[in-house]
C-alpha cells in the first residue's frame, strides 16, 4: 500500500516538475536519470580503468607509488562533460556529481584492477573554496561511486592545511615544494591496512593528487590508487 502511494506521489510530482535531460534538455526522464540515452552515449569513455599503463597512470610514474590510476572520461572544451562539470562546480548542481560518480563506479566495477579498494577518500578542497561553494565536489563524486561499489567514504581522513592560491603564478618546482605540506592526515583509522582510492573531478598536471597521495603514503601500510571523472588531454 505504502509503495503504491509512494509511486503515485512520485508520478504526480513528475507530472508537475518534469525532469529533462541535462545534456539536450528535451527528453523527459525518470528522476534517477540525468541524461537521455543519446547524451549518455556521447560521453567519451576512456576505458582506462581496465588498462594498465594508461596515460593517467603515466602522469604519476616516478612521482608517487600508487597501485593504479584512471579517469572515466576524456575532457574536451565545449563538450557535454564540460557542461556537467560546470554544473557541479559552479551551479550548485550536486546531482550531477553524484551521477558522474555512479558512472565512474560502474566502470570500476567492470575492472579487475579496482576490485580490492577498501575506502574512498575525496581530494580535500581548499577550505576557502569549499566554504564558498558549500561542498567539496570530489566528496559528492565519492558518494555516487560508493553507492555502486558499496564501500565507505572517508570524508575526514585527510585535511588541506594551507592555501595555495598564489601558486598558479609560480613555476612548477616551487609549486611542487609548496604542495608537499598542503595535506595532512587527520584520521588514520579508516585507512590503516587498507587500499584507498583517492578521488577528484579532473586530472590535469596531477600535482595536487600527487601531493595528497604522498601524504597518505607516508603511512607504511596504506595502499593508494587514484580515480577521477575526467582526464584533460
Ligand atoms: Zn539528452
Boltz pocket constraint, residues with backbone or C-beta under 6 A from the ligand:
constraints:
  - pocket:
      binder: B
      contacts: [[A, 21], [A, 22], [A, 23], [A, 24], [A, 25], [A, 26], [A, 27], [A, 35], [A, 36], [A, 37], [A, 38], [A, 39], [A, 40]]
      max_distance: 6.0
